[in-house]
Amino acid sequence: MSEGGAATCPQVFVVDSWANHVTVPGKKEPRWARVGRKLLLPLVGLVALGLIVEGYLIYNLYQKTEAFSVSRPHLHIQNFSSPKISGQESGIILSQVGSKVSNEIPRVLTQAQKRPFAHLLGPNNALGENNVVQWIKEGEAFTQNMEYDKGQLIIEKKGYYYLYSKVQVNAVEECLLIQHRVMKNTSAYGHPIELMKSKSFRCWTPKREKASEMEDLWNSFLAGIYHLESGDKIFVTLDNIQKMRLGLTENFMGAFMISS
């Protein structure tokens, strides 16, 4: 009790349950993430537009290709009665108009078939001036847009040519130095130019009494690509040409243009 007899009022304490709660600010989102989220939708739309445009272009290309494949057989149709096109130089196609297929067989001269080529066969005898092989232009031998004269192929159209030659020699009973060459005569030089050569020294030891009945065959094959001018002459020489084993399939020479 206090003085004066008056009672003291009790103190009242109010407890606030939120007094100790501290609000912690959230983690700030990176700037690149916010920018990326804003650009995501436009990028998706741009990809979809690109796919639509690509599909449209592919469809147009397919339509043009199909139309070209249908119309292409009509581009090279020649008159069947033309006397300038031989059977060897021509191909055969069927012309088609709409849904009707005609039975006309026109002849087609392609660019590849215009290219010069030649294939000459082995000689009937082993004689040749200056060892130049004298080929045969008969039977399975042929030339197109090229001339042949006294063992020489004459180039009419300049370009890159594949040249080849094969010979077979019988070196029985003695030692021989065999040289097989492909040569070129050109107006730019005053003497023949050697394009290709194979060289071999052959010695044969007889194993039987009658050596003359034996054969010791030696083969040489030469081939290469060369640029030739109009008027150039290609020929083959063979040392000891009298030892050549005669035959149409054993010896041959040829050339064909691969590019102008």
Stockholm file with secondary structure:
# STOCKHOLM 1.0

chainA/1-260         MSEGGAATCPQVFVVDSWANHVTVPGKKEPRWARVGRKLLLPLVGLVALGLIVEGYLIYNLYQKTEAFSVSRPHLHIQNFSSPKISGQESGIILSQVGSKVSNEIPRVLTQAQKRPFAHLLGPNNALGENNVVQWIKEGEAFTQNMEYDKGQLIIEKKGYYYLYSKVQVNAVEECLLIQHRVMKNTSAYGHPIELMKSKSFRCWTPKREKASEMEDLWNSFLAGIYHLESGDKIFVTLDNIQKMRLGLTENFMGAFMISS
#=GR chainA/1-260 SS CCGGGCCCCCCCCCCCTTTTCCCCCCCCCCHHHHHHHHHHHHHHHHHHHHHHHHHHHHHHHHHHHHHHHHHGGGTTCCCTTCTTSCSTTCEECCCEETTEECCCCCEECCTGGGSCEEEEECCSSCCCGGGBCCCBCSTTCEEESEEEETTEEEECSCEEEEEEEEEEEECTTSCEEEEEEEEEECTTSSSCEEEEEEEEEECCCCCSSCGGGCCCEEEEEEEEEEEECTTCEEEEEETTGGGBCCCTTTSEEEEEEEEC
#=GC SS_cons         CCGGGCCCCCCCCCCCTTTTCCCCCCCCCCHHHHHHHHHHHHHHHHHHHHHHHHHHHHHHHHHHHHHHHHHGGGTTCCCTTCTTSCSTTCEECCCEETTEECCCCCEECCTGGGSCEEEEECCSSCCCGGGBCCCBCSTTCEEESEEEETTEEEECSCEEEEEEEEEEEECTTSCEEEEEEEEEECTTSSSCEEEEEEEEEECCCCCSSCGGGCCCEEEEEEEEEEEECTTCEEEEEETTGGGBCCCTTTSEEEEEEEEC
//
